[in-house]
Amino acid sequence: MRPRERRESGKQDLFRSRLDQIIDMNHALVKLARTIDWRFLEEKFGAVYTDKPGQPPLPTRLMAGLAILKHTYDLSDEALCDRWVENPYFQYFCGEEFFQHALVFDRSSLTRWRQRMGEEKLQALLQESLAVAPRTEAMKPSDLARVVIDTTVQPKAVMFPTDAKLLNRARERLVRLAKKLGVSLRQSYRRVGKLALITHQRYAHAHQFKRANRSLRKLKTYLGRIVRNIERHIAGNEVLREAFVRPLYLARRVLEQERRQRGRKVYSLHAPEVECIGKGKAHRPYEFGVKVSVATTVRHSAGGQFVTHAAALPGNSYDETRSAPSFHRCKRSSATSSIAASPMPAIAATTPRPITSSRSTPPARSGASRRRSSVSSNDAPPSSRSSATSRNTTACAAITSPMQAATPSMPCSPPPATTFAAYSRG
């Protein structure tokens, strides 16, 4: 069933005051709410729903507004719910006409809405943010002529992986699932498995690695016995086999993988898609998550430096092999937004020149050398900035560009693999 979209009704209530009568209508969020084309977002997100009978989903303006506020102010789902109840400007931005003293949605609805929309549908938020920027004079269409494509790591909220922790956690998950499905195990190894994990950590901390490896072998033995015991019980039972197929597959991978093994490894049992990525950072040699490609404008606009495209790149491939596809997707994203109607030059990927001191005088160059440098820069393939520049990028929704003149920029965390235009403190 399709959502019941909210419209400005203008109705009055004898015992309640309308939000537009008690808040400042010149506030940045109020101006932004009037600038966004909510019908465009309703059309894009409404394609996911069907006309089948059932409970209608939450309005698109409410969910899209919550997604924008979440990444604008760098809030978790829990903090966003708390701020929404106590902030009338948040409620007005999401389409409420009267102040609500309780949540009109459940916190888990945010997660389900993001999963239902997916990355392709959330591209509409990026398109609308790029369309709002020229209307509010936060960016000129010509600012999109040159972009910089870079990759960074979007970390996953996982525990730092060690062999001992993964072996013990895999055993615990199998024992818990067996107890839930009524599978009687010969032994659960709950007490001795926990003791072996603690012993391994203490020996490893004391640099007594021979004794630590002895405890590690015990953990592997306990997990192997649990796996074989469950396989004997589920033999010939299709219902139990379907329930145990994925946990057993992950447990076998944890058992078989080695410390210096090349290729894919399991770093987290609840998120096996997590990859180990090294970007050459001195303070963090290895990060666990997914690689993300980000395209930003070279020129700093009035509203800041905007991100025109962001996408997840699973597989931990080399940056140069993914720069060209990201560049073409960036061109399509800019072309599908409403700013494509205004004349602007073709988008080109480049790397900005290094900033020099204002006191130093650049050496004079002849006209021929300038022409040669211009040709070489235009023919160069898309290149990426250094990881230090990527670390200094502060991502916020570019749809907040009208706020830059009214409020100072606030630091935000990079968006997830969804797409939101952003500016940099550069």
Secondary structure, 3 states (H helix, E strand, C coil): CCCCCCCCCCCCCCCCCEHHHCCCCCCHHHHHHHHCCHHHHHHHHHCCCCCCCCCCCCCHHHHHHHHHHHHHCCCCHHHHHHHHHHCHHHHHHCCCCECCCCCCCCCHHHHHHHHHHHHHHCHHHHHHHHHHHHHCCCCCHHHHHEEEEEEEEEECCCCCCCHHHHHHHHHHHHHHHHHHHCCCCCCCCHHHHHHHHHHHHHHHHCCCHHHHHHHHHHHHHHHHHHHHHHHHHHCCCHHHHHHHHHHHHHHHHHHHCCCCCCCCCCCCCCCCCCEEECCCCCCCCCEEEEEEEEEEECCCECCECCEEEEEEECCCCCHHHHHHHHHHHHHHHHHHCHHHHCCCCCCEECCCCCCCCCCCCCCCCCHHHHHHHHHHHHHCCCCCCCHHHHHCCCCCCHHHHHHHHCCCCCCCCCCCCCCCCCCCCC
